[in-house]
Amino acid sequence: MEITAIPDLPEFQVGENIATHIESQVELTSDDVVLVASTIVSKVEGRQARLADFPASERAEDISTRLENLTGETMEPEFVQAVLEESEELLIEAPFLLAVTSFGHITVNAGIDRSNIPNSDLLMLPRKPSTSAKRIRAELTVDADIVITDTSGRPFRHGQRGVALGWAGLSPNRDWRGEHDRDGRELSATVQCIVDELAGAANLVTGEGDGGTPIAVVRDWSFGDHAGDENVFRDSAEDIVRQALRSWSFDDDS
């Protein structure tokens, strides 16, 4: 498998065609997987905003004050309001904001970015990343697969890694259930989230800082002869961790 970051891409503007820029730099094949950072998808979809666009509610003011008292760091109430408006639910309000986005992704601060945004304060995630992936794929001249990526922290581990927010052209999971191990035992639980694994691999070459390489191409990789599974974001009713968080509260005096 080969992973290559696409060089010489511009600062993307509202309304630009991402597919055109990709194909101006690389000759794709139908077997390629193109991994696109959510930041540029958000930029072309006009998801930039100013802090002033989010007048703070009383709840946002209270959360902002509490977080500053706990951490000693300022989180503007307008930013908290933006997180509230981008969230279906806040699972944790202290000592940080853990939000459920409208499309099911759970992440800190609803995934709102504050870096690499010329002339704006905030960059929200795409509203419907899989719809965005389908649009980019339809605009390509070949049927390459598309994965929209972001970086996200993980429970129980330090550091961030690439994750998939949306995809088109491939199943997000390899379903190994019903296949067998080397001893002939039938696998009953293994579902491999390949879009997250591809996103993590792409992040190794695209980077996190000022490199300006938000798109990578994976070549000579195959899904293989496996069943697919479309479930990535756990349903709330089946997510015992989410249920536990709803009944948990942070002790400000701890």
JOTA-V126382 format. One record per residue. N is the residue number from 1. RES is the residue in one letter. PHI is phi in radians with two decimals (NA if undefined). Layout:
# JOTA-V126382
n: [N	N]
res: [RES	RES]
phi: [PHI	PHI]
This chain:
# JOTA-V126382
n: [1	2	3	4	5	6	7	8	9	10	11	12	13	14	15	16	17	18	19	20	21	22	23	24	25	26	27	28	29	30	31	32	33	34	35	36	37	38	39	40	41	42	43	44	45	46	47	48	49	50	51	52	53	54	55	56	57	58	59	60	61	62	63	64	65	66	67	68	69	70	71	72	73	74	75	76	77	78	79	80	81	82	83	84	85	86	87	88	89	90	91	92	93	94	95	96	97	98	99	100	101	102	103	104	105	106	107	108	109	110	111	112	113	114	115	116	117	118	119	120	121	122	123	124	125	126	127	128	129	130	131	132	133	134	135	136	137	138	139	140	141	142	143	144	145	146	147	148	149	150	151	152	153	154	155	156	157	158	159	160	161	162	163	164	165	166	167	168	169	170	171	172	173	174	175	176	177	178	179	180	181	182	183	184	185	186	187	188	189	190	191	192	193	194	195	196	197	198	199	200	201	202	203	204	205	206	207	208	209	210	211	212	213	214	215	216	217	218	219	220	221	222	223	224	225	226	227	228	229	230	231	232	233	234	235	236	237	238	239	240	241	242	243	244	245	246	247	248	249	250	251	252	253	254]
res: [M	E	I	T	A	I	P	D	L	P	E	F	Q	V	G	E	N	I	A	T	H	I	E	S	Q	V	E	L	T	S	D	D	V	V	L	V	A	S	T	I	V	S	K	V	E	G	R	Q	A	R	L	A	D	F	P	A	S	E	R	A	E	D	I	S	T	R	L	E	N	L	T	G	E	T	M	E	P	E	F	V	Q	A	V	L	E	E	S	E	E	L	L	I	E	A	P	F	L	L	A	V	T	S	F	G	H	I	T	V	N	A	G	I	D	R	S	N	I	P	N	S	D	L	L	M	L	P	R	K	P	S	T	S	A	K	R	I	R	A	E	L	T	V	D	A	D	I	V	I	T	D	T	S	G	R	P	F	R	H	G	Q	R	G	V	A	L	G	W	A	G	L	S	P	N	R	D	W	R	G	E	H	D	R	D	G	R	E	L	S	A	T	V	Q	C	I	V	D	E	L	A	G	A	A	N	L	V	T	G	E	G	D	G	G	T	P	I	A	V	V	R	D	W	S	F	G	D	H	A	G	D	E	N	V	F	R	D	S	A	E	D	I	V	R	Q	A	L	R	S	W	S	F	D	D	D	S]
phi: [NA	-2.13	-2.14	-2.32	-1.38	-1.44	-1.50	1.05	-1.58	-1.46	-1.32	-1.25	-2.03	-0.98	1.52	-1.22	-1.66	-1.12	-1.05	-1.08	-1.15	-1.07	-1.31	-1.32	-1.94	-2.60	-1.58	-1.43	-2.11	-1.24	-1.61	-1.37	-2.04	-1.82	-1.87	-2.07	-1.12	-1.06	-1.05	-1.32	-1.11	-1.08	-1.12	-1.25	-1.61	1.24	-1.65	-1.36	-2.74	-1.74	-0.99	-1.13	-1.30	-2.21	-0.96	-1.34	-1.42	-1.07	-1.11	-1.12	-1.08	-1.12	-1.12	-1.04	-1.12	-1.10	-1.13	-1.15	-1.14	-1.35	-1.83	1.34	-1.97	-1.46	-2.14	-0.96	-1.03	-1.15	-1.17	-1.03	-1.08	-1.06	-1.09	-1.05	-1.29	-1.60	-1.99	-1.39	-2.84	-1.72	-1.44	-2.35	-1.82	-2.75	-1.50	-2.63	-1.77	-1.95	-2.08	-1.73	-1.34	-1.14	-1.79	1.84	-1.30	-1.95	-2.76	-1.18	1.00	0.99	1.29	-1.24	-1.78	-2.22	-2.18	0.95	-2.24	-1.03	1.18	-2.51	-1.72	-2.33	-2.33	-1.50	-1.14	-0.97	-1.17	-2.39	-1.03	-1.21	-1.12	-1.08	-1.09	-1.11	-1.15	-1.06	-1.10	-1.15	-1.47	-1.29	-1.54	-2.23	-1.56	-1.22	-1.45	-2.20	-2.26	-1.60	-2.07	-2.61	-1.89	-2.64	-1.28	-2.30	-1.06	1.29	-2.44	-1.38	1.56	-1.92	-2.54	-1.23	-2.34	-1.63	-1.79	-2.68	-2.76	-2.70	1.72	-2.46	-1.25	-1.24	-2.26	-1.58	-1.78	-1.54	-1.07	1.66	-1.42	-2.25	-1.47	-1.18	-1.70	1.52	-1.33	-1.35	-1.34	-2.12	-2.28	-1.39	-2.17	-1.71	-1.42	-1.26	-1.18	-1.19	-1.15	-1.16	-1.10	-1.12	-1.14	-1.09	-1.09	-1.12	-1.81	-1.47	1.38	-2.18	-1.79	-1.84	-1.19	1.18	-2.20	-1.50	-2.28	-2.28	-2.06	-1.75	-2.24	1.09	-2.13	-2.29	-1.10	1.51	-1.55	-2.27	-1.27	-1.80	-2.53	-1.64	-1.50	-2.09	-1.50	-1.10	-1.16	-0.97	-1.19	-1.85	-1.68	-1.24	-1.19	-1.08	-1.09	-1.15	-1.12	-1.14	-1.74	-1.81	-2.40	-1.41	-1.53	-1.10	-1.65	-1.35]
